[in-house]
């Protein structure tokens, strides 16, 4: 009877110990979050005629997250109309919640895009305002681990100095014709390239084109390089030859510090 009791108690302790170790192993999804990469800098440039804020997310594991989605918020100081000071006021940043583009399939590094529209906290912000602002853009990526079915979360944030105006994230994925496969070059994960971008705010940019709908997918906006503008000689001097319906914008207001 004594041996049976000792065996029963020992078996119960061993089973409880093994169950606790397995549960502790499965309840630590933070290790999975360490393999999720965010670009060091975010960028603001034109995408389909509208100013957009974008950053890159990459997954270093072969087992992908299920139902991964991203959300963001801007935290900054705000004073209400009644004079109340809110030191940590939160404002959501829409990364495509309405149309489902915030749902990510991270089988290769993807670029998350936020279109700066009237509901965006960056709607009235120009390049000069960005340099003076004091805020923090917090990004949260959530998803389900494929092997365990548990939820994991990874977070990062961007300060105004880490948001590059007039830059675009460099492309990483290239197609190899030799073997018919796609190759991802993670050495260029942080690289950006300069592009022609207005330095005015999205609100001012929309005011320059009152006939175009900023919320429409058919809205078009084109930046013309100096070497592509045609001129003709007239009695008063040279005259620009622009397409019908074009709007002339001073390039000193549009280009990043250039007076061309």
MINUZA-555975 format. One record per residue (C-alpha): x, y, z. Coordinates in steps of 0.02 Angstrom, whole numbers, padded with zeros to 5 digits. Layout:
BEGIN
<X = X Y = Y Z = Z> $
...
END
This chain:
BEGIN
<X = 00000 Y = 00000 Z = 00000> $
<X = 00143 Y = 00119 Z = 00041> $
<X = 00229 Y = 00084 Z = -00126> $
<X = 00066 Y = 00113 Z = -00220> $
<X = 00040 Y = 00280 Z = -00133> $
<X = 00220 Y = 00335 Z = -00171> $
<X = 00201 Y = 00284 Z = -00353> $
<X = 00035 Y = 00377 Z = -00368> $
<X = 00103 Y = 00536 Z = -00289> $
<X = 00263 Y = 00530 Z = -00393> $
<X = 00166 Y = 00504 Z = -00554> $
<X = 00051 Y = 00649 Z = -00514> $
<X = 00198 Y = 00765 Z = -00480> $
<X = 00289 Y = 00714 Z = -00640> $
<X = 00131 Y = 00738 Z = -00743> $
<X = 00098 Y = 00909 Z = -00666> $
<X = 00278 Y = 00961 Z = -00696> $
<X = 00276 Y = 00908 Z = -00879> $
<X = 00107 Y = 00993 Z = -00907> $
<X = 00172 Y = 01156 Z = -00831> $
<X = 00328 Y = 01153 Z = -00939> $
<X = 00229 Y = 01124 Z = -01099> $
<X = 00103 Y = 01260 Z = -01054> $
<X = 00243 Y = 01384 Z = -01014> $
<X = 00323 Y = 01345 Z = -01182> $
<X = 00162 Y = 01372 Z = -01279> $
<X = 00112 Y = 01529 Z = -01184> $
<X = 00266 Y = 01627 Z = -01239> $
<X = 00225 Y = 01694 Z = -01413> $
<X = 00349 Y = 01836 Z = -01390> $
<X = 00486 Y = 01728 Z = -01465> $
<X = 00384 Y = 01724 Z = -01625> $
<X = 00372 Y = 01914 Z = -01626> $
<X = 00562 Y = 01927 Z = -01627> $
<X = 00567 Y = 01858 Z = -01804> $
<X = 00452 Y = 01995 Z = -01871> $
<X = 00549 Y = 02140 Z = -01947> $
<X = 00499 Y = 02322 Z = -01970> $
<X = 00593 Y = 02446 Z = -02077> $
<X = 00696 Y = 02569 Z = -01975> $
<X = 00616 Y = 02718 Z = -02063> $
<X = 00446 Y = 02758 Z = -02136> $
<X = 00429 Y = 02858 Z = -02296> $
<X = 00307 Y = 02983 Z = -02371> $
<X = 00292 Y = 02997 Z = -02561> $
<X = 00164 Y = 02998 Z = -02700> $
<X = 00070 Y = 02838 Z = -02740> $
<X = -00064 Y = 02846 Z = -02876> $
<X = -00070 Y = 03035 Z = -02864> $
<X = -00095 Y = 03045 Z = -02675> $
<X = 00026 Y = 03070 Z = -02533> $
<X = 00050 Y = 02907 Z = -02438> $
<X = 00145 Y = 02853 Z = -02285> $
<X = 00224 Y = 02681 Z = -02299> $
<X = 00340 Y = 02562 Z = -02208> $
<X = 00397 Y = 02382 Z = -02233> $
<X = 00362 Y = 02222 Z = -02136> $
<X = 00456 Y = 02058 Z = -02157> $
<X = 00441 Y = 01884 Z = -02082> $
<X = 00601 Y = 01783 Z = -02060> $
<X = 00517 Y = 01615 Z = -02026> $
<X = 00453 Y = 01491 Z = -02154> $
<X = 00292 Y = 01465 Z = -02053> $
<X = 00184 Y = 01616 Z = -02088> $
<X = 00061 Y = 01707 Z = -01978> $
<X = -00124 Y = 01674 Z = -02004> $
<X = -00245 Y = 01821 Z = -02015> $
<X = -00106 Y = 01948 Z = -01990> $
<X = -00168 Y = 02126 Z = -01983> $
<X = -00090 Y = 02294 Z = -01943> $
<X = -00156 Y = 02447 Z = -01855> $
<X = -00078 Y = 02612 Z = -01806> $
<X = -00105 Y = 02763 Z = -01697> $
<X = -00025 Y = 02934 Z = -01675> $
<X = 00011 Y = 02986 Z = -01497> $
<X = 00040 Y = 03171 Z = -01465> $
<X = -00010 Y = 03317 Z = -01356> $
<X = -00177 Y = 03400 Z = -01394> $
<X = -00272 Y = 03545 Z = -01319> $
<X = -00461 Y = 03536 Z = -01328> $
<X = -00576 Y = 03682 Z = -01367> $
<X = -00613 Y = 03698 Z = -01182> $
<X = -00427 Y = 03718 Z = -01143> $
<X = -00403 Y = 03543 Z = -01073> $
<X = -00228 Y = 03475 Z = -01106> $
<X = -00217 Y = 03293 Z = -01162> $
<X = -00032 Y = 03245 Z = -01153> $
<X = -00057 Y = 03073 Z = -01233> $
<X = -00199 Y = 03091 Z = -01356> $
<X = -00223 Y = 02942 Z = -01474> $
<X = -00283 Y = 02956 Z = -01653> $
<X = -00305 Y = 02803 Z = -01763> $
<X = -00212 Y = 02786 Z = -01927> $
<X = -00311 Y = 02692 Z = -02059> $
<X = -00208 Y = 02564 Z = -02155> $
<X = -00355 Y = 02498 Z = -02254> $
<X = -00476 Y = 02435 Z = -02123> $
<X = -00627 Y = 02481 Z = -02229> $
<X = -00572 Y = 02387 Z = -02385> $
<X = -00475 Y = 02247 Z = -02300> $
<X = -00301 Y = 02296 Z = -02358> $
<X = -00242 Y = 02296 Z = -02177> $
<X = -00248 Y = 02105 Z = -02186> $
<X = -00074 Y = 02051 Z = -02236> $
<X = -00005 Y = 01894 Z = -02316> $
<X = 00177 Y = 01904 Z = -02264> $
<X = 00252 Y = 01769 Z = -02374> $
<X = 00382 Y = 01899 Z = -02427> $
<X = 00419 Y = 02076 Z = -02364> $
<X = 00267 Y = 02186 Z = -02393> $
<X = 00248 Y = 02375 Z = -02392> $
<X = 00104 Y = 02438 Z = -02285> $
<X = 00026 Y = 02597 Z = -02356> $
<X = -00077 Y = 02731 Z = -02270> $
<X = -00161 Y = 02851 Z = -02391> $
<X = -00160 Y = 03027 Z = -02318> $
<X = -00340 Y = 03086 Z = -02337> $
<X = -00457 Y = 03199 Z = -02239> $
<X = -00471 Y = 03073 Z = -02096> $
<X = -00282 Y = 03055 Z = -02079> $
<X = -00186 Y = 03142 Z = -01939> $
<X = -00059 Y = 03192 Z = -02073> $
<X = -00189 Y = 03281 Z = -02183> $
<X = -00132 Y = 03458 Z = -02137> $
<X = 00052 Y = 03414 Z = -02113> $
<X = 00183 Y = 03474 Z = -02239> $
<X = 00367 Y = 03433 Z = -02242> $
<X = 00407 Y = 03588 Z = -02140> $
<X = 00272 Y = 03542 Z = -02014> $
<X = 00341 Y = 03365 Z = -02000> $
<X = 00511 Y = 03434 Z = -01950> $
<X = 00430 Y = 03536 Z = -01811> $
<X = 00301 Y = 03410 Z = -01748> $
<X = 00320 Y = 03308 Z = -01589> $
<X = 00226 Y = 03144 Z = -01598> $
<X = 00251 Y = 02956 Z = -01606> $
<X = 00174 Y = 02840 Z = -01735> $
<X = 00145 Y = 02670 Z = -01654> $
<X = 00124 Y = 02518 Z = -01766> $
<X = 00049 Y = 02355 Z = -01702> $
<X = 00054 Y = 02192 Z = -01801> $
<X = -00055 Y = 02049 Z = -01739> $
<X = -00076 Y = 01874 Z = -01805> $
<X = -00103 Y = 01692 Z = -01761> $
<X = 00044 Y = 01572 Z = -01750> $
<X = 00018 Y = 01432 Z = -01876> $
<X = 00091 Y = 01291 Z = -01771> $
<X = 00011 Y = 01330 Z = -01602> $
<X = -00143 Y = 01432 Z = -01647> $
<X = -00096 Y = 01565 Z = -01519> $
<X = -00099 Y = 01752 Z = -01551> $
<X = 00063 Y = 01850 Z = -01560> $
<X = 00093 Y = 02036 Z = -01568> $
<X = 00240 Y = 02140 Z = -01629> $
<X = 00257 Y = 02327 Z = -01607> $
<X = 00366 Y = 02467 Z = -01670> $
<X = 00356 Y = 02657 Z = -01677> $
<X = 00418 Y = 02801 Z = -01783> $
<X = 00464 Y = 02975 Z = -01725> $
<X = 00455 Y = 03125 Z = -01844> $
<X = 00643 Y = 03112 Z = -01877> $
<X = 00619 Y = 02931 Z = -01932> $
<X = 00488 Y = 02974 Z = -02064> $
<X = 00577 Y = 03019 Z = -02227> $
<X = 00485 Y = 03142 Z = -02338> $
<X = 00516 Y = 03120 Z = -02525> $
<X = 00585 Y = 02943 Z = -02508> $
<X = 00521 Y = 02776 Z = -02570> $
<X = 00564 Y = 02602 Z = -02506> $
<X = 00675 Y = 02507 Z = -02625> $
<X = 00607 Y = 02350 Z = -02708> $
<X = 00673 Y = 02186 Z = -02636> $
<X = 00588 Y = 02050 Z = -02738> $
<X = 00662 Y = 02009 Z = -02908> $
<X = 00617 Y = 01873 Z = -03032> $
<X = 00755 Y = 01752 Z = -03084> $
<X = 00730 Y = 01697 Z = -03264> $
<X = 00861 Y = 01560 Z = -03248> $
<X = 00762 Y = 01454 Z = -03124> $
<X = 00591 Y = 01540 Z = -03134> $
<X = 00592 Y = 01587 Z = -02949> $
<X = 00578 Y = 01748 Z = -02851> $
<X = 00724 Y = 01806 Z = -02746> $
<X = 00713 Y = 01919 Z = -02593> $
<X = 00866 Y = 02024 Z = -02553> $
<X = 00853 Y = 02063 Z = -02367> $
<X = 01014 Y = 02165 Z = -02374> $
<X = 00910 Y = 02307 Z = -02451> $
<X = 00772 Y = 02296 Z = -02322> $
<X = 00811 Y = 02469 Z = -02252> $
<X = 00857 Y = 02553 Z = -02416> $
<X = 00758 Y = 02701 Z = -02484> $
<X = 00772 Y = 02799 Z = -02645> $
<X = 00732 Y = 02985 Z = -02669> $
<X = 00581 Y = 03026 Z = -02779> $
<X = 00495 Y = 03186 Z = -02836> $
<X = 00372 Y = 03228 Z = -02698> $
<X = 00276 Y = 03389 Z = -02658> $
<X = 00332 Y = 03468 Z = -02496> $
<X = 00158 Y = 03540 Z = -02464> $
<X = 00027 Y = 03452 Z = -02360> $
<X = -00102 Y = 03334 Z = -02432> $
<X = -00236 Y = 03465 Z = -02399> $
<X = -00142 Y = 03598 Z = -02497> $
<X = -00107 Y = 03473 Z = -02635> $
<X = -00292 Y = 03434 Z = -02650> $
<X = -00332 Y = 03621 Z = -02656> $
<X = -00215 Y = 03641 Z = -02805> $
<X = -00321 Y = 03514 Z = -02899> $
<X = -00502 Y = 03557 Z = -02853> $
<X = -00571 Y = 03462 Z = -03003> $
<X = -00495 Y = 03296 Z = -02948> $
<X = -00572 Y = 03187 Z = -02815> $
<X = -00437 Y = 03140 Z = -02690> $
<X = -00539 Y = 02990 Z = -02633> $
<X = -00563 Y = 02922 Z = -02808> $
<X = -00451 Y = 02787 Z = -02881> $
<X = -00457 Y = 02877 Z = -03048> $
<X = -00377 Y = 03037 Z = -02981> $
<X = -00216 Y = 03076 Z = -03073> $
<X = -00070 Y = 03187 Z = -03030> $
<X = 00090 Y = 03201 Z = -03132> $
<X = 00255 Y = 03284 Z = -03091> $
<X = 00347 Y = 03344 Z = -03246> $
<X = 00536 Y = 03347 Z = -03247> $
<X = 00623 Y = 03502 Z = -03312> $
<X = 00699 Y = 03410 Z = -03461> $
<X = 00527 Y = 03348 Z = -03517> $
<X = 00443 Y = 03519 Z = -03529> $
<X = 00426 Y = 03585 Z = -03707> $
<X = 00433 Y = 03769 Z = -03753> $
<X = 00399 Y = 03873 Z = -03907> $
<X = 00471 Y = 04042 Z = -03960> $
<X = 00350 Y = 04189 Z = -03959> $
<X = 00368 Y = 04377 Z = -03974> $
<X = 00367 Y = 04394 Z = -03784> $
<X = 00491 Y = 04254 Z = -03758> $
<X = 00473 Y = 04067 Z = -03727> $
<X = 00301 Y = 03992 Z = -03695> $
<X = 00269 Y = 03827 Z = -03607> $
<X = 00176 Y = 03693 Z = -03704> $
<X = 00070 Y = 03602 Z = -03576> $
<X = -00068 Y = 03473 Z = -03605> $
<X = -00246 Y = 03535 Z = -03601> $
<X = -00314 Y = 03547 Z = -03425> $
<X = -00141 Y = 03556 Z = -03343> $
<X = -00113 Y = 03659 Z = -03187> $
<X = 00047 Y = 03760 Z = -03166> $
<X = 00125 Y = 03744 Z = -02993> $
<X = 00280 Y = 03834 Z = -02936> $
<X = 00417 Y = 03704 Z = -02923> $
<X = 00496 Y = 03801 Z = -02781> $
<X = 00344 Y = 03750 Z = -02679> $
<X = 00340 Y = 03572 Z = -02741> $
<X = 00515 Y = 03503 Z = -02744> $
<X = 00619 Y = 03467 Z = -02591> $
<X = 00714 Y = 03629 Z = -02570> $
<X = 00747 Y = 03648 Z = -02757> $
<X = 00718 Y = 03813 Z = -02847> $
<X = 00707 Y = 03736 Z = -03023> $
END
